[in-house]
Amino acid sequence: MSELDLVVRNARAVTASDIISCDIGVREGRIVSIGEALLKAAREIDAAGRYVTPGGVDAHCHLDQPHAAPIRMADDFTTGSRSAACGGTTTIIPFAAQMKGQSLLEAVAEYHGKAEGKAHVDYAFHLIVTDPTDEVIGKELPTLIGDGYTSFKIYMTYDDLKIDDRQIIELLDVARRYSAMPMVHAENAECIEWLTKKLEAAGRTAPRWHAESRPMLAEREATHRIITYAELIDVPLLIVHVSGKDVVEQIRWARSRGLRILAETCPQYLFLTAADLGLDDSYEGARCVCSPPPRDKTSQKAIWDGLADGTFTVFSSDHAPYRFLGEDGKHPGGKEVAFRHIPNGIPGLETRMPLLWSEGVLKRRITPQKFVELTATNPAKTYGLFPKKGTIAVGADADLVVWEAKETTICNAMLHHAVDYTPYDGMSLQAWPAMTLLRGNVVWNGKEFAGDLAGRFLPCGRPSLYPDV
């Protein structure tokens, strides 16, 4: 056997099923051997008995997504992927979003232009379908699924993104026929609009009222409805950014009926509550405006329980990077605006993995194996990137994270995104990545970013919930 390019020695390597003490041998960016006392390599890294996990797969993040002026996202593919690498994530799956009236093929070409040669980690694309014309449903979407874009997002809310129930059913049928994975933002748009108008009429427009306008019942109803459509079509689907107990119960109910319903949650539903949107009419709460909104401590517990017991398949950041200050972000046009007009979303690409490792693994809420399952293996399987991504195994890409046990207080100055705040400012964690490797190359050395725009596009294969044929 030819010489190894790299050996990571003395690792406590974690997969979704095991923890083993071993050396990891790498050649040409791939893991080629796992064992004890591997032969000397051209480069060597001593993990010194520390945990080593697969590079994270963040399967839900938004980068450089178009908006009506003056709003724009703070992170493009360069800054967003830089922050991902520094937080232990080596594969991202952002969205190629179709604007109403636009060809889906044109949207994908546009996003390749935004990403090519500008990413520090590997990337794939989900689609967002907002205008399911006959051409999109009959030709463009099936073609794109065959070309490696095997997942697409459906919105049941937001005027510029949502589609009606008949269109949803048509898209689910396309997913079934062509083995694609639908992802659904499930909130009842009519309930939200009715409540929003009531609140506005009463002068209740500060950020804190955002949570009141989007109660969990709106999320629960839409979740039940989309589950019903999935049962009608006999198609698997994934409910994104689940926020609390009522929706968790809907997902468990669906699975008890044998339905193939997967679920995703995000850090904001573990570490934020509605109180973070403000207890008075201060505008500071705009920092944490996202949808669905954070709930309460009871819902946080339900999310933690769901992570531990397998209710959740995927743990993603839902990184939606808008600056707090300036006219292009949370102050549109440089003004404090009513909650309905505040751009929805919070940053989280870099903090996703450290938050869950420190607060989940180190506080024994979940095992290291469950951490790997949620942050790497399951997203890679769900979206057709496994076993190239998401595991430590012979043949997989050498995407690795070495974890350092050290107290770290989160502040925005230490992060590598282009956003001017983090909602987790001041949180004290007990671990942070000491090193991140992308295909055997160090992109984060524990002190500084070391990437070189080497990220590659990854066509996705058949999602794991579809049997091989």
Summary of the structure (lengths in Angstrom):
residues: 469
radius of gyration: 21.3
end to end distance: 34.8
largest distance: 74.3
contacts: 1763
relative contact order: 0.18
helix: 34%
strand: 21%
